[in-house]
Amino acid sequence: MRFGQTLRKSVYAPWEDKYIDYTKLKKLLRDTSSVRDAPVDDGEDDEWTEQDEAAFVDELVNVQLEKVAAFQAETLQRLNNETAECEKTLEPLAVAVNSESTDKAQGKKKDEGKEEAKKEDGDSEPKKQPSEAERKRILEGVLRKLDRITKETSELERYGRINYTGFLKAGKKHDRKRGYSYRVRPLLQVRLAALPFYKEDYSPLLYRLSAMYSFVRQQLDGKDRREASFSEPPPGTTTYHSYKFWVHPENLLEVKTVILRRLPVLVYKPQSSKVADGTEPDPTVTSIYFDNPKLTLYTDKVTHEPDATSLRLRWYGQLAESPEVLFEKKTIKEGDFSEEERFPIKEKYIQPFIDGEYKMEKSIARIQERQGDDAPAVKTFKNAVDHIQSFIRSHNLQPVVRANYSRTAFEIPGDDRVRISLDTNLTFIREDALDPDRPCRDPEDWHRTDVDGAQMEYPFTGIRKGEINRFPFSVLEIKIKGQKEYEWITDLMSSHLVKEAPRFSKFVHGIATLFEDSVNTFPFWLSAVETDIRKDPQTAFNEEQERKARAADDEVAVGSLFAPYPPRRASFRPTYSISPAAGSPAVKASSLARATADMTRVSSASQRSRGAAANNASAPAEDSDSDEGDPVLATGLRRLFPAFSTSRYARAHRTPLPPGISKPAFWLKDAGPVRVEAKVWLANQRTFIKWQHIGILLSGLSLGLYNAAGQAGNDVGRALAVVYTGFALFAVVWGWGVFEYRSRLIRTRSPVDFDSVLGPVVVCVGLMAALVLNFVFKYQSVMKQRQREHEQGPGNNVTSIWQAPGMQQPSLEL
């Protein structure tokens, strides 16, 4: 289904005019790909002018984006105000209920003491309480308001998600059609980061609504007051609170050291685990996720549908080593609690199991033989096999994406109160056979034999570009058993070393990045992957204080209706985003510079590159699926001039900086006084002296040659002497220039390569040419001399002998 149809089906009728106008954007872009039998204009790209680009950018960024962000902020503020009004309406009823409960708990003595105190006060009389009919009317009115607020909150979350997808789709469509001249995606990413309407944290509002729902229903049902229960787990189960974060590669080692001080590294094996001894590398984990051609499981997961399910095969190490393979099914229940079903399976039985030809009879018989036919383990195993196999058949599932990563686990053996895992080198690979003409996997097999057969490892250089995505960060997951808080974990989670990534899913991210054209909904974290997640320590501390203040306000709002409730973590909730409210972001829409076409223009070199690519394909060069890497010249002009490059990669990346980002005046490494070792300066001076030595030798050679050739009247010799003099001057000037250039690089701490190949090449090639010419001219001179002697004959030679100086010709008289 095309995104335009998905958008029309997702529109909430009362807000119809507040959504992104995707049709208008396509019309401005002159995109007729969605119109059946639309004429194709071959010269359309040539007619795209700067005025057309300005109109599209203005509509996309200045009109549509700001309209969506403003409406989301206004609606959320209105819902918060209406929620506060409901709390104010219920406050008198809550006070009366709390006082009644307190009186019952304290007993008769307490009541007598209160009566005496009231008599002493005299003028203090009990506040009049509403009648039962009035009380019921108030509760029913609040319940209707709560229903409307809850519905609009849910629609507002869908509103943000579908509009966020629309902006990404529009930006991608623009860059695909006009990317050779203009690119809007960098600008769009900056504006989306400044107006994060799609990352809003609705959890505080939901907790307040849940508290009031519980109170109102209890009072309408005539039940006693009970403590509110938010997301209580099923009875008889162990609860873990899970928190996910991204870790920048520069902070990876520091995060490991923080954890290692409290927890040892645990090495997992198929049947056991032990503390790492330092000789074994981190184990590699491979997960193959299932979905159908419509990507139904992905859509349910992104849109948070009830009972959203994921299915995967998982194993440690290389498949050639015959590891234990697990079939795992995970279902997210209401309240963000998950149910998992799993069972081990041998590699040779996986494809027959998927096809429904094998039902794990041998494994079931083996368990029955060991534990008996009625053992609970037998029933659990049978249920897991039946549920997973029926789930595959009913949803027409097949392997679609592979996630491969190295896992470092931290846990005290035998103590599972705190479990931490750190996944590095995370890579996603297409594993589907959805396209019958170009399947990534053999449709008759359950996995890619080219990957597992060759035992490929990170970075998987043998995989085509369009079939692989390397995640730029590491993924940190912290699981805490029960409600206990650990100070060192709280400090780590609120530090600048990590970036919170709630609800991050490897399955969802792999589908969103590798099947971008096939999905109509993107996860909210997708645009953050291309940004720098590093934070200043002071900024991270200030954000943590703001989160604690907001959490304290939420606790007060919930506590006004209910008795003491088990404290929640102030800074982090396991499954909800903590991004700042869109209504009060750090950068407001009114303070942003107005977007123009100049902000999306591509540099001339990049434009020529993309123009050539556009003539051959509909997508820009950077989206190519070619097997070849980016060409980089290692010889020729690239060696002589390091800053020069004719590669497609270099031309494509010579783009202007995004708006709001300026080139730094100096690097951090350049701060402070210059401290250079003496040997660096001496090496530069030694090279300069060598060049002067070469210049002196060449000048001496040229002077001697010129003098000798002048006495003999040899014009060729004199000409070569002049040439050698020129090379001598070049060596002297070049040596001085290189000396000054390298001195400046040393003083400015420049990272530029110090090699200078041009000077030696010129001197060597010039001297070689001069020597060759000298040989050629001398050879020609000798050959001409011999030719003249041959023409004069032998007699002339004898006569010439006697005519030599000092010789007298003998007389021939008789």
RAKABEL-V427255 format. One record per pair of residues at least 4 apart in sequence whose C-alpha atoms are under 7 Angstrom apart, sorted by sequence separation. I is the first residue (numbers start at 1). J is the second residue. If there is no record, write none. Layout:
# RAKABEL-V427255
i=I j=J
i=I j=J
This chain:
# RAKABEL-V427255
i=1 j=5
i=2 j=6
i=3 j=7
i=4 j=8
i=5 j=9
i=6 j=10
i=7 j=11
i=12 j=16
i=21 j=25
i=22 j=26
i=23 j=27
i=24 j=28
i=25 j=29
i=26 j=30
i=27 j=31
i=43 j=47
i=44 j=48
i=48 j=52
i=49 j=53
i=50 j=54
i=51 j=55
i=52 j=56
i=53 j=57
i=54 j=58
i=55 j=59
i=56 j=60
i=57 j=61
i=58 j=62
i=59 j=63
i=60 j=64
i=61 j=65
i=62 j=66
i=63 j=67
i=64 j=68
i=65 j=69
i=66 j=70
i=67 j=71
i=68 j=72
i=69 j=73
i=70 j=74
i=71 j=75
i=72 j=76
i=73 j=77
i=74 j=78
i=75 j=79
i=76 j=80
i=77 j=81
i=78 j=82
i=79 j=83
i=80 j=84
i=81 j=85
i=82 j=86
i=83 j=87
i=84 j=88
i=85 j=89
i=86 j=90
i=87 j=91
i=90 j=94
i=91 j=95
i=92 j=96
i=93 j=97
i=94 j=98
i=95 j=99
i=96 j=100
i=97 j=101
i=98 j=102
i=99 j=103
i=100 j=104
i=101 j=105
i=102 j=106
i=103 j=107
i=106 j=110
i=107 j=111
i=108 j=112
i=109 j=113
i=110 j=114
i=111 j=115
i=112 j=116
i=113 j=117
i=114 j=118
i=115 j=119
i=116 j=120
i=117 j=121
i=118 j=122
i=130 j=134
i=131 j=135
i=132 j=136
i=133 j=137
i=134 j=138
i=135 j=139
i=136 j=140
i=137 j=141
i=138 j=142
i=139 j=143
i=140 j=144
i=141 j=145
i=142 j=146
i=143 j=147
i=144 j=148
i=145 j=149
i=146 j=150
i=147 j=151
i=148 j=152
i=149 j=153
i=150 j=154
i=151 j=155
i=152 j=156
i=153 j=157
i=154 j=158
i=155 j=159
i=156 j=160
i=157 j=161
i=158 j=162
i=159 j=163
i=160 j=164
i=161 j=165
i=162 j=166
i=163 j=167
i=164 j=168
i=165 j=169
i=166 j=170
i=167 j=171
i=168 j=172
i=169 j=173
i=170 j=174
i=171 j=175
i=172 j=176
i=173 j=177
i=174 j=178
i=175 j=179
i=178 j=182
i=179 j=183
i=184 j=188
i=185 j=189
i=186 j=190
i=187 j=191
i=188 j=192
i=189 j=193
i=190 j=194
i=191 j=195
i=192 j=196
i=196 j=200
i=202 j=206
i=203 j=207
i=204 j=208
i=205 j=209
i=206 j=210
i=207 j=211
i=208 j=212
i=209 j=213
i=210 j=214
i=211 j=215
i=212 j=216
i=213 j=217
i=214 j=218
i=215 j=219
i=216 j=220
i=217 j=221
i=218 j=222
i=219 j=223
i=233 j=237
i=247 j=251
i=248 j=252
i=251 j=255
i=252 j=256
i=253 j=257
i=254 j=258
i=255 j=259
i=256 j=260
i=257 j=261
i=259 j=263
i=260 j=264
i=268 j=272
i=269 j=273
i=291 j=295
i=292 j=296
i=295 j=299
i=296 j=300
i=297 j=301
i=298 j=302
i=299 j=303
i=300 j=304
i=301 j=305
i=304 j=308
i=319 j=323
i=332 j=336
i=333 j=337
i=345 j=349
i=346 j=350
i=349 j=353
i=350 j=354
i=351 j=355
i=352 j=356
i=353 j=357
i=360 j=364
i=361 j=365
i=362 j=366
i=363 j=367
i=364 j=368
i=365 j=369
i=366 j=370
i=367 j=371
i=368 j=372
i=371 j=375
i=374 j=378
i=375 j=379
i=376 j=380
i=377 j=381
i=378 j=382
i=379 j=383
i=380 j=384
i=381 j=385
i=382 j=386
i=383 j=387
i=384 j=388
i=385 j=389
i=386 j=390
i=387 j=391
i=388 j=392
i=389 j=393
i=390 j=394
i=391 j=395
i=392 j=396
i=393 j=397
i=435 j=439
i=448 j=452
i=449 j=453
i=450 j=454
i=451 j=455
i=452 j=456
i=456 j=460
i=463 j=467
i=464 j=468
i=486 j=490
i=487 j=491
i=488 j=492
i=489 j=493
i=490 j=494
i=491 j=495
i=505 j=509
i=506 j=510
i=507 j=511
i=508 j=512
i=509 j=513
i=510 j=514
i=511 j=515
i=512 j=516
i=515 j=519
i=525 j=529
i=535 j=539
i=536 j=540
i=537 j=541
i=538 j=542
i=539 j=543
i=540 j=544
i=541 j=545
i=542 j=546
i=543 j=547
i=544 j=548
i=545 j=549
i=546 j=550
i=547 j=551
i=548 j=552
i=549 j=553
i=550 j=554
i=551 j=555
i=552 j=556
i=553 j=557
i=554 j=558
i=555 j=559
i=556 j=560
i=558 j=562
i=559 j=563
i=569 j=573
i=581 j=585
i=587 j=591
i=588 j=592
i=595 j=599
i=597 j=601
i=602 j=606
i=603 j=607
i=604 j=608
i=605 j=609
i=606 j=610
i=607 j=611
i=608 j=612
i=609 j=613
i=610 j=614
i=611 j=615
i=612 j=616
i=613 j=617
i=614 j=618
i=619 j=623
i=634 j=638
i=635 j=639
i=636 j=640
i=637 j=641
i=638 j=642
i=647 j=651
i=648 j=652
i=649 j=653
i=650 j=654
i=657 j=661
i=666 j=670
i=676 j=680
i=678 j=682
i=679 j=683
i=680 j=684
i=681 j=685
i=682 j=686
i=683 j=687
i=684 j=688
i=685 j=689
i=686 j=690
i=687 j=691
i=688 j=692
i=689 j=693
i=690 j=694
i=691 j=695
i=692 j=696
i=693 j=697
i=694 j=698
i=695 j=699
i=696 j=700
i=697 j=701
i=698 j=702
i=699 j=703
i=700 j=704
i=701 j=705
i=702 j=706
i=703 j=707
i=704 j=708
i=705 j=709
i=706 j=710
i=707 j=711
i=708 j=712
i=709 j=713
i=710 j=714
i=714 j=718
i=715 j=719
i=716 j=720
i=717 j=721
i=718 j=722
i=719 j=723
i=720 j=724
i=721 j=725
i=722 j=726
i=723 j=727
i=724 j=728
i=725 j=729
i=726 j=730
i=727 j=731
i=728 j=732
i=729 j=733
i=730 j=734
i=731 j=735
i=732 j=736
i=733 j=737
i=734 j=738
i=735 j=739
i=736 j=740
i=737 j=741
i=738 j=742
i=739 j=743
i=740 j=744
i=741 j=745
i=742 j=746
i=743 j=747
i=744 j=748
i=745 j=749
i=746 j=750
i=757 j=761
i=758 j=762
i=759 j=763
i=760 j=764
i=761 j=765
i=762 j=766
i=763 j=767
i=764 j=768
i=765 j=769
i=766 j=770
i=767 j=771
i=768 j=772
i=769 j=773
i=770 j=774
i=771 j=775
i=772 j=776
i=773 j=777
i=774 j=778
i=775 j=779
i=776 j=780
i=777 j=781
i=778 j=782
i=779 j=783
i=780 j=784
i=781 j=785
i=782 j=786
i=783 j=787
i=784 j=788
i=785 j=789
i=786 j=790
i=787 j=791
i=788 j=792
i=789 j=793
i=792 j=796
i=793 j=797
i=794 j=798
i=795 j=799
i=796 j=800
i=797 j=801
i=798 j=802
i=799 j=803
i=800 j=804
i=803 j=807
i=1 j=6
i=11 j=16
i=26 j=31
i=58 j=63
i=59 j=64
i=60 j=65
i=61 j=66
i=130 j=135
i=174 j=179
i=218 j=223
i=247 j=252
i=268 j=273
i=291 j=296
i=300 j=305
i=332 j=337
i=333 j=338
i=345 j=350
i=352 j=357
i=353 j=358
i=368 j=373
i=373 j=378
i=392 j=397
i=411 j=416
i=434 j=439
i=451 j=456
i=463 j=468
i=493 j=498
i=535 j=540
i=559 j=564
i=580 j=585
i=602 j=607
i=614 j=619
i=633 j=638
i=634 j=639
i=645 j=650
i=657 j=662
i=709 j=714
i=745 j=750
i=802 j=807
i=32 j=38
i=118 j=124
i=233 j=239
i=267 j=273
i=268 j=274
i=291 j=297
i=332 j=338
i=352 j=358
i=353 j=359
i=433 j=439
i=441 j=447
i=442 j=448
i=614 j=620
i=638 j=644
i=802 j=808
i=218 j=225
i=266 j=273
i=267 j=274
i=301 j=308
i=316 j=323
i=331 j=338
i=332 j=339
i=411 j=418
i=432 j=439
i=433 j=440
i=441 j=448
i=613 j=620
i=638 j=645
i=802 j=809
i=103 j=111
i=175 j=183
i=266 j=274
i=267 j=275
i=300 j=308
i=315 j=323
i=330 j=338
i=331 j=339
i=411 j=419
i=432 j=440
i=433 j=441
i=613 j=621
i=709 j=717
i=710 j=718
i=175 j=184
i=266 j=275
i=267 j=276
i=315 j=324
i=330 j=339
i=331 j=340
i=410 j=419
i=411 j=420
i=431 j=440
i=432 j=441
i=433 j=442
i=709 j=718
i=265 j=275
i=266 j=276
i=315 j=325
i=330 j=340
i=368 j=378
i=410 j=420
i=430 j=440
i=431 j=441
i=433 j=443
i=512 j=522
i=610 j=620
i=264 j=275
i=265 j=276
i=297 j=308
i=314 j=325
i=315 j=326
i=329 j=340
i=330 j=341
i=367 j=378
i=409 j=420
i=410 j=421
i=610 j=621
i=706 j=717
i=297 j=309
i=313 j=325
i=314 j=326
i=328 j=340
i=329 j=341
i=409 j=421
i=705 j=717
i=706 j=718
i=742 j=754
i=171 j=184
i=172 j=185
i=297 j=310
i=313 j=326
i=314 j=327
i=328 j=341
i=329 j=342
i=408 j=421
i=409 j=422
i=171 j=185
i=214 j=228
i=313 j=327
i=328 j=342
i=364 j=378
i=407 j=421
i=408 j=422
i=312 j=327
i=313 j=328
i=327 j=342
i=328 j=343
i=407 j=422
i=408 j=423
i=632 j=647
i=706 j=721
i=312 j=328
i=326 j=342
i=327 j=343
i=407 j=423
i=431 j=447
i=631 j=647
i=705 j=721
i=211 j=228
i=311 j=328
i=312 j=329
i=326 j=343
i=327 j=344
i=406 j=423
i=407 j=424
i=431 j=448
i=631 j=648
i=4 j=22
i=311 j=329
i=326 j=344
i=327 j=345
i=405 j=423
i=406 j=424
i=630 j=648
i=703 j=721
i=310 j=329
i=311 j=330
i=325 j=344
i=326 j=345
i=405 j=424
i=406 j=425
i=551 j=570
i=630 j=649
i=702 j=721
i=310 j=330
i=324 j=344
i=325 j=345
i=405 j=425
i=702 j=722
i=290 j=311
i=309 j=330
i=310 j=331
i=325 j=346
i=405 j=426
i=289 j=311
i=290 j=312
i=309 j=331
i=325 j=347
i=404 j=426
i=405 j=427
i=548 j=570
i=702 j=724
i=289 j=312
i=308 j=331
i=309 j=332
i=403 j=426
i=404 j=427
i=548 j=571
i=702 j=725
i=288 j=312
i=289 j=313
i=307 j=331
i=308 j=332
i=403 j=427
i=404 j=428
i=547 j=571
i=287 j=312
i=288 j=313
i=307 j=332
i=403 j=428
i=699 j=724
i=734 j=759
i=287 j=313
i=288 j=314
i=307 j=333
i=402 j=428
i=403 j=429
i=698 j=724
i=699 j=725
i=29 j=56
i=287 j=314
i=306 j=333
i=401 j=428
i=402 j=429
i=544 j=571
i=698 j=725
i=28 j=56
i=286 j=314
i=287 j=315
i=306 j=334
i=401 j=429
i=402 j=430
i=286 j=315
i=401 j=430
i=402 j=431
i=699 j=728
i=285 j=315
i=286 j=316
i=400 j=430
i=401 j=431
i=698 j=728
i=25 j=56
i=285 j=316
i=400 j=431
i=401 j=432
i=284 j=316
i=285 j=317
i=399 j=431
i=400 j=432
i=696 j=728
i=283 j=316
i=284 j=317
i=399 j=432
i=425 j=458
i=695 j=728
i=164 j=198
i=283 j=317
i=499 j=533
i=695 j=729
i=354 j=389
i=695 j=731
i=727 j=763
i=160 j=197
i=161 j=198
i=430 j=467
i=694 j=731
i=695 j=732
i=160 j=198
i=343 j=381
i=429 j=467
i=430 j=468
i=496 j=534
i=429 j=468
i=496 j=535
i=609 j=648
i=692 j=731
i=428 j=468
i=429 j=469
i=496 j=536
i=691 j=731
i=692 j=732
i=343 j=384
i=428 j=469
i=496 j=537
i=691 j=732
i=342 j=384
i=427 j=469
i=428 j=470
i=495 j=537
i=609 j=651
i=341 j=384
i=427 j=470
i=609 j=652
i=692 j=735
i=20 j=64
i=426 j=470
i=427 j=471
i=496 j=540
i=691 j=735
i=426 j=471
i=495 j=540
i=606 j=651
i=494 j=540
i=495 j=541
i=605 j=651
i=606 j=652
i=399 j=446
i=467 j=514
i=606 j=653
i=688 j=735
i=20 j=68
i=606 j=654
i=688 j=736
i=19 j=68
i=425 j=474
i=18 j=68
i=424 j=474
i=494 j=544
i=720 j=770
i=423 j=474
i=424 j=475
i=603 j=654
i=688 j=739
i=422 j=474
i=423 j=475
i=603 j=655
i=270 j=323
i=422 j=475
i=423 j=476
i=602 j=655
i=603 j=656
i=270 j=324
i=422 j=476
i=602 j=656
i=421 j=476
i=422 j=477
i=684 j=739
i=86 j=142
i=421 j=477
i=420 j=477
i=421 j=478
i=420 j=478
i=329 j=388
i=419 j=478
i=420 j=479
i=599 j=658
i=419 j=479
i=599 j=659
i=418 j=479
i=419 j=480
i=418 j=480
i=146 j=209
i=417 j=480
i=418 j=481
i=417 j=481
i=79 j=149
i=502 j=574
i=503 j=575
i=143 j=216
i=502 j=575
i=674 j=747
i=502 j=576
i=502 j=577
i=139 j=216
i=670 j=748
i=670 j=749
i=428 j=510
i=136 j=220
i=430 j=514
i=351 j=445
i=351 j=446
i=292 j=395
i=231 j=335
i=233 j=337
i=292 j=396
i=292 j=397
i=291 j=397
i=292 j=398
i=290 j=397
i=291 j=398
i=290 j=398
i=291 j=399
i=290 j=399
i=291 j=400
i=401 j=510
i=289 j=399
i=290 j=400
i=401 j=511
i=288 j=399
i=289 j=400
i=289 j=401
i=288 j=401
i=289 j=402
i=288 j=402
i=287 j=402
i=288 j=403
i=287 j=403
i=286 j=403
i=287 j=404
i=640 j=757
i=286 j=404
i=640 j=758
i=285 j=404
i=286 j=405
i=285 j=405
i=284 j=405
i=285 j=406
i=284 j=406
i=285 j=407
i=283 j=406
i=284 j=407
i=282 j=406
i=283 j=407
i=72 j=197
i=80 j=205
i=282 j=407
i=69 j=195
i=282 j=408
i=69 j=197
i=319 j=452
i=318 j=455
i=293 j=434
i=267 j=409
i=20 j=163
i=265 j=408
i=266 j=409
i=19 j=163
i=265 j=409
i=266 j=410
i=29 j=174
i=265 j=410
i=266 j=411
i=264 j=410
i=265 j=411
i=263 j=410
i=264 j=411
i=263 j=411
i=264 j=412
i=263 j=412
i=7 j=162
i=466 j=625
i=465 j=625
i=464 j=625
i=465 j=626
i=464 j=626
i=465 j=627
i=464 j=627
i=298 j=508
i=289 j=507
i=302 j=523
i=249 j=473
i=248 j=473
i=247 j=473
i=248 j=474
i=246 j=473
i=247 j=474
i=246 j=474
i=247 j=475
i=246 j=475
i=247 j=476
i=245 j=475
i=246 j=476
i=245 j=476
i=244 j=476
i=245 j=477
i=244 j=477
i=243 j=477
i=244 j=478
i=242 j=477
i=243 j=478
i=242 j=478
i=243 j=479
i=242 j=479
i=241 j=479
i=242 j=480
i=240 j=479
i=241 j=480
i=240 j=480
i=241 j=481
i=240 j=481
i=239 j=481
i=240 j=482
i=255 j=497
i=239 j=482
i=251 j=497
i=247 j=497
i=247 j=498
i=246 j=498
i=247 j=499
i=245 j=498
i=246 j=499
i=245 j=499
i=246 j=500
i=245 j=500
i=246 j=501
i=244 j=500
i=245 j=501
i=244 j=501
i=244 j=502
i=243 j=502
i=244 j=504
i=248 j=533
i=248 j=534
i=199 j=524
i=198 j=524
i=243 j=574
i=242 j=574
i=241 j=574
i=228 j=562
i=227 j=562
i=227 j=563
i=189 j=527
i=227 j=565
i=211 j=558
i=208 j=557
i=204 j=554
i=208 j=558
i=165 j=520
i=165 j=521
i=165 j=522
i=162 j=521
i=203 j=576
i=201 j=576
i=201 j=577
i=201 j=578
i=199 j=577
i=201 j=579
i=200 j=579
i=199 j=579
i=200 j=580
i=201 j=581
i=200 j=581
i=200 j=582
i=197 j=582
i=196 j=582
i=195 j=582
i=195 j=585
i=194 j=587
i=187 j=599
i=187 j=600
i=184 j=600
i=183 j=600
i=182 j=600
i=183 j=601
i=182 j=601
i=183 j=602
i=181 j=601
i=182 j=602
i=181 j=602
i=181 j=607
i=180 j=607
i=180 j=610
i=179 j=610
i=180 j=611
i=180 j=614
i=180 j=620
i=177 j=618
i=179 j=620
i=176 j=618
i=177 j=619
i=176 j=619
i=176 j=620
i=94 j=561
i=187 j=658
i=186 j=658
i=187 j=659
i=73 j=582
i=73 j=583
i=3 j=520
i=66 j=589
i=62 j=594
i=62 j=595
i=61 j=595
i=58 j=595
i=57 j=595
i=58 j=596
i=57 j=596
i=57 j=597
i=54 j=596
i=54 j=597
i=53 j=597
i=50 j=597
